[in-house]
Amino acid sequence: MGLRPKGIAGTDDIFGLSENLFGNAPVDYILGYKDRDYGWGVYDDFKGWGIATAQSGGLAYYQSEGNTYRAYEKAGSNAGTRNIVPPTPNNTSYYTIPTGYPIQLNCAGNYPSPGQTIQYAEGTKLWTPGELKLGGASSATSDQASMQLGPDTATTNICPFSVVPGISGSLLFECRLKIHTGIGPASGSTGTGFFIGLVASGAAVVDIPVSASVIDATLHKVGFGVRPVTDILNTIQTIYGRTTIKEVATPLLTLGATAKALYPTAVNTGLDAYVKLGFKYDGSSQRFTPYVNGIAQDGATGVNQTIGKGVALGVADTTYATDSAYWPSNPMTLCAGLCHYGALGTFPYVELDWWAAVQEPAIGAWGR
């Protein structure tokens, strides 16, 4: 993990897994050696995105770096158009070092022998290969792009991750993405809904995780997103739920509205700029904390973002109690999707650079 470029401040990993989030997890054993004594996980950089079979306006099945995805793509009247594709190489495939925040390779502490330090000046463009573009392709209502990790049928889908209090071990999730143009309400009852995180398997990926004006309210889920009608434009909410949707009242992130002075929390949180969203569910304390660009939003840089144990366990959280009516209790797997609600003139899309999820066994499992 020390081979990734880091911010000059030494607290934020620009491109890869955030040290603050994944630094204490045995990631090499889990993702490299596939040793379940240490845990289980998945990482996809989308550098080998291939097509098993796909069709417009229906189910699609994809393969990527050894992972299988089932998807749903609807492109209105544009028959044959896929809504989940690697982006055409252009300027959006590059990361531009923001003004005032150069990065360096071989930061002290990352190597036994730090070696030569290479500093990239502000304005430098670095290529970021391996991305997926999720978005609509027409002016039709409810253009949709959804993908979920697992085999091609819901009955055999593998959902290895969970956040069941008292049972699940610590779960870490993170993704790197950027959102093009506005997401959320556009005008009246039109807009674009988006969700990324973990969702339980459903009968089909149609309407999962986003459909029309809502985020799915029937499946267990935990992650981040925005609803196209009810949320604030260009805000990202912390979302979780069992049989309904519950959002943390304070938005996790408002795109393009945060000063860079709050670096590294706020760097590159604008529209059409990369941002990393992640969370940690601590299996010991049974608390959920979201991360933005590798920084925990636990009250120090966010407001009441940590979600505590549920009242069903006898421990009430005065702000965001996670009782049995809301907190997921079913196994979940990686899931992302967006849906345009109403006929829009412009179509927001999301470019997903990579995502990862790692879960450690619960304390006491496998001799822990």
C-alpha positions in Angstrom: 0.0 0.0 0.0 3.0 2.3 0.4 3.6 2.4 -3.3 0.8 4.8 -4.0 1.4 8.6 -4.5 0.3 10.6 -1.5 -0.5 14.2 -0.8 2.3 16.5 0.4 0.5 16.7 3.7 1.0 12.9 4.1 -2.6 12.3 5.0 -4.4 11.6 1.7 -3.7 8.9 -0.9 -4.6 10.7 -4.2 -5.2 7.6 -6.4 -5.4 4.4 -4.5 -6.9 3.0 -1.3 -6.8 5.6 1.5 -4.3 4.8 4.2 -6.5 6.3 6.9 -9.2 3.9 6.0 -7.4 0.7 4.9 -4.0 1.1 6.6 -4.7 -1.2 9.5 -6.5 -3.9 7.5 -4.5 -6.9 6.1 -5.3 -5.9 2.6 -2.4 -7.8 1.0 -3.5 -11.1 2.5 -7.2 -10.5 1.8 -6.9 -9.2 -1.8 -3.6 -10.8 -2.8 -3.4 -14.2 -1.2 -7.2 -14.7 -0.9 -6.7 -16.0 2.7 -10.2 -16.0 4.3 -8.5 -16.4 7.8 -7.7 -12.7 7.4 -11.0 -11.8 5.7 -12.5 -11.5 2.2 -12.8 -8.7 -0.3 -12.9 -7.5 -3.9 -11.1 -4.7 -5.8 -11.8 -3.7 -9.4 -9.8 -1.1 -11.3 -11.8 -1.7 -14.5 -8.7 -2.0 -16.7 -9.9 -5.2 -18.3 -13.6 -4.4 -18.8 -15.1 -6.9 -21.2 -18.5 -7.9 -22.4 -20.0 -11.3 -21.9 -23.4 -10.4 -23.3 -25.3 -7.1 -23.3 -28.4 -5.6 -24.8 -30.0 -2.1 -24.7 -33.1 -1.8 -22.6 -32.5 -4.9 -20.6 -30.1 -7.1 -18.7 -26.4 -7.1 -19.4 -23.6 -9.3 -18.1 -20.0 -8.1 -17.8 -16.6 -9.5 -16.8 -13.9 -7.3 -15.3 -10.6 -8.4 -13.7 -12.0 -11.7 -12.7 -15.2 -10.3 -11.3 -18.7 -10.9 -12.8 -21.3 -8.2 -12.9 -24.9 -8.3 -13.9 -26.4 -5.0 -15.0 -29.4 -3.3 -16.4 -29.2 -0.7 -19.1 -32.0 1.4 -20.6 -31.2 4.0 -23.3 -34.6 5.1 -24.4 -35.1 5.0 -28.2 -31.3 4.5 -28.8 -31.5 0.8 -29.5 -28.1 -0.9 -29.1 -26.6 1.8 -27.0 -25.0 0.7 -23.8 -25.1 2.9 -20.7 -22.1 1.3 -18.9 -18.9 1.7 -21.1 -15.3 2.6 -20.7 -15.0 6.3 -21.5 -13.5 7.4 -24.8 -9.9 8.6 -24.1 -10.0 12.3 -23.7 -9.2 15.0 -21.1 -11.6 13.4 -18.6 -9.3 10.4 -18.4 -6.6 12.5 -16.8 -6.1 13.8 -13.3 -5.0 17.4 -13.1 -2.9 18.3 -10.0 -4.9 21.1 -8.4 -3.4 24.6 -7.9 -1.5 24.7 -4.7 -1.5 21.0 -4.0 1.3 19.2 -5.8 1.9 15.5 -5.1 5.1 13.6 -4.6 6.1 10.0 -5.2 8.2 8.1 -2.6 6.9 10.0 0.4 8.9 9.5 3.6 7.6 6.6 5.6 6.3 4.7 2.6 9.5 2.9 1.8 12.2 1.2 3.8 14.6 3.4 1.8 12.6 6.5 0.5 14.9 6.9 -2.5 14.5 9.7 -4.9 11.5 12.0 -4.4 9.6 13.0 -7.6 7.3 16.0 -7.2 4.6 16.7 -9.7 3.8 20.4 -10.1 0.4 21.9 -10.0 -1.4 21.6 -13.4 0.4 18.4 -14.3 -1.9 15.9 -16.0 -1.6 12.3 -15.0 -3.4 9.5 -17.0 -5.8 7.4 -15.0 -6.5 4.3 -17.0 -9.3 1.9 -16.2 -12.7 3.7 -15.7 -16.3 3.1 -16.3 -18.8 5.6 -17.5 -22.4 5.2 -16.2 -25.0 7.5 -17.9 -27.9 7.9 -20.2 -27.8 8.3 -23.9 -31.1 9.9 -24.9 -33.8 12.4 -23.8 -36.2 9.6 -22.8 -37.5 9.4 -19.2 -35.9 6.9 -16.9 -32.7 6.2 -18.8 -30.9 3.9 -16.4 -27.5 2.3 -15.7 -27.1 -0.2 -12.9 -24.5 -2.8 -12.0 -24.1 -5.3 -9.2 -21.3 -7.6 -8.4 -22.1 -11.3 -8.7 -23.3 -14.0 -11.1 -26.0 -13.5 -13.7 -29.0 -14.5 -11.6 -30.3 -13.3 -8.3 -30.8 -16.8 -6.9 -27.1 -17.6 -7.2 -25.7 -14.1 -6.5 -22.9 -14.0 -4.0 -23.3 -11.3 -1.3 -20.4 -11.8 1.1 -20.5 -8.4 3.0 -22.7 -7.5 6.0 -23.0 -4.9 8.9 -25.1 -7.0 11.3 -24.4 -5.6 14.8 -22.8 -8.2 17.1 -22.1 -10.6 14.2 -20.2 -8.8 11.4 -16.5 -8.0 11.5 -15.2 -4.7 10.4 -16.2 -3.7 6.8 -14.3 -1.2 4.7 -15.6 0.3 1.4 -14.1 3.0 -0.9 -14.5 4.2 -4.5 -13.0 6.9 -6.6 -15.3 8.7 -9.0 -16.3 12.0 -10.5 -19.7 13.3 -11.4 -20.3 15.3 -14.6 -22.7 18.2 -14.5 -25.5 18.4 -11.9 -26.9 15.5 -10.0 -30.1 15.5 -8.1 -33.1 17.8 -8.7 -33.0 19.6 -12.1 -36.3 21.4 -12.4 -39.7 20.5 -11.1 -39.9 16.8 -10.8 -37.0 16.0 -13.1 -33.4 15.1 -12.1 -30.9 12.3 -11.8 -30.7 9.9 -8.9 -27.5 8.1 -8.0 -26.3 5.5 -5.5 -23.0 3.6 -4.9 -22.2 1.2 -2.1 -23.5 -2.2 -1.0 -27.0 -3.5 -1.7 -28.6 -6.9 -1.1 -29.4 -9.0 -4.1 -32.8 -8.6 -5.7 -34.9 -10.5 -8.3 -33.3 -8.4 -11.0 -31.1 -5.4 -11.3 -34.0 -3.5 -12.9 -34.8 -0.6 -10.5 -31.8 -1.4 -8.4 -30.4 0.7 -6.8 -32.2 3.7 -8.4 -35.4 3.9 -10.3 -37.4 7.0 -11.4 -37.5 9.4 -8.5 -36.4 7.1 -5.8 -33.6 5.0 -4.4 -34.7 1.4 -3.9 -36.6 1.1 -0.6 -37.0 -2.6 -0.4 -33.5 -4.0 -0.3 -31.0 -3.7 2.5 -28.3 -1.2 1.5 -25.6 1.1 2.9 -23.6 3.7 0.9 -23.9 7.1 -0.7 -26.2 8.8 -3.1 -28.7 11.5 -4.0 -32.4 11.3 -4.9 -33.4 13.3 -8.0 -36.4 15.1 -6.5 -36.2 15.3 -2.7 -32.4 16.0 -2.1 -30.4 19.1 -2.7 -28.7 19.6 -6.1 -25.1 18.4 -6.2 -25.1 16.9 -2.7 -24.1 13.5 -1.7 -26.0 11.9 1.2 -25.0 9.0 3.5 -27.8 6.5 2.9 -28.7 3.2 4.6 -31.8 1.2 5.0 -33.6 -2.1 5.4 -37.2 -1.7 4.2 -37.1 2.0 3.7 -34.5 4.8 3.1 -32.8 6.7 5.9 -30.4 9.6 5.2 -28.1 11.3 7.6 -29.7 14.7 7.9 -26.4 16.6 7.2 -25.2 16.0 3.6 -21.9 14.2 3.5 -20.6 16.3 0.7 -21.7 19.3 -1.5 -19.9 19.2 -4.8 -18.1 22.3 -5.7 -19.1 24.3 -2.6 -16.2 23.5 -0.2 -13.1 25.6 0.1 -9.7 24.0 -0.7 -8.5 25.4 2.6 -10.0 22.4 4.2 -7.5 20.1 2.3 -7.3 17.2 2.1 -11.0 16.7 3.0 -12.3 19.1 0.3 -9.7 18.8 -2.5 -11.3 17.8 -5.8 -14.9 17.7 -4.6 -16.2 19.8 -7.5 -18.3 18.7 -10.4 -16.3 16.8 -13.0 -13.5 16.3 -10.6 -12.4 13.2 -8.7 -13.5 12.5 -5.2 -13.1 9.4 -3.0 -16.1 8.2 -1.0 -15.7 5.4 1.6 -16.9 4.1 4.9 -15.8 1.9 7.8 -18.2 -0.2 9.8 -16.3 -1.1 13.0 -17.3 -4.5 14.1 -16.2 -4.0 17.7 -17.8 -0.7 18.4 -20.6 -1.3 15.9 -20.3 2.2 14.5 -20.4 3.4 10.9 -18.2 6.3 9.8 -18.1 7.8 6.2 -14.8 9.0 4.7 -14.2 11.8 2.1 -10.9 11.7 0.3 -9.5 9.4 3.1 -10.6 11.6 6.0 -13.1 10.4 8.5 -16.2 12.5 8.7 -16.7 11.7 12.4 -17.6 15.1 13.8 -14.1 16.6 13.5 -14.4 17.6 9.9 -18.1 16.6 9.4 -21.2 17.1 11.5 -22.7 14.1 13.3 -21.8 11.8 10.5 -20.9 8.7 12.6 -23.8 6.3 13.0 -23.9 4.5 16.3 -25.3 1.2 17.5 -29.0 0.7 17.3 -31.5 1.1 20.1 -32.6 -2.5 19.5 -29.3 -3.5 21.2 -30.0 -1.3 24.1 -27.6 1.5 23.2 -29.4 4.6 21.9 -27.7 7.1 19.6 -29.3 10.4 20.3 -28.9 11.6 16.7 -28.9 8.7 14.3 -30.0 5.6 16.1 -29.8 2.6 13.8 -32.7 0.4 15.0 -34.0 -2.7 13.3 -36.4 -0.6 11.1 -33.4 0.9 9.2 -30.1 -0.9 9.7 -29.3 -3.6 7.1 -29.3 -7.1 8.4 -29.0 -9.1 5.1 -25.8 -9.9 3.2 -24.9 -7.3 0.6 -22.6 -6.9 -2.4 -21.1 -4.0 -4.4 -23.7 -2.0 -6.4 -23.9 1.3 -8.3 -26.4 2.9 -10.5 -28.1 6.1 -11.7 -31.4 6.9 -13.3 -32.6 10.1 -15.2 -36.1 11.0 -14.1 -38.0 13.0 -16.6 -36.8 14.2 -20.0 -33.6 16.2 -19.4 -31.8 18.4 -21.8 -28.4 17.4 -20.4 -27.5 14.1 -18.8 -25.2 13.8 -15.8 -23.0 10.8 -15.9 -20.6 9.2 -13.4 -17.1 8.0 -14.2 -16.1 5.3 -11.7 -12.3 4.8 -11.5 -12.3 1.9 -9.1 -14.0 0.4 -6.0 -13.1 -1.9 -3.2 -14.7 -3.7 -0.3 -12.8 -5.6 2.4 -14.3 -7.4 5.5 -12.5 -9.0 8.4 -13.9 -11.9 10.3 -15.8 -11.0 13.5 -13.8 -11.2 16.7 -13.8 -14.9 17.8 -14.1 -16.3 14.3 -11.4 -18.6 13.0 -9.6 -18.3 16.3 -9.4 -14.5 16.2 
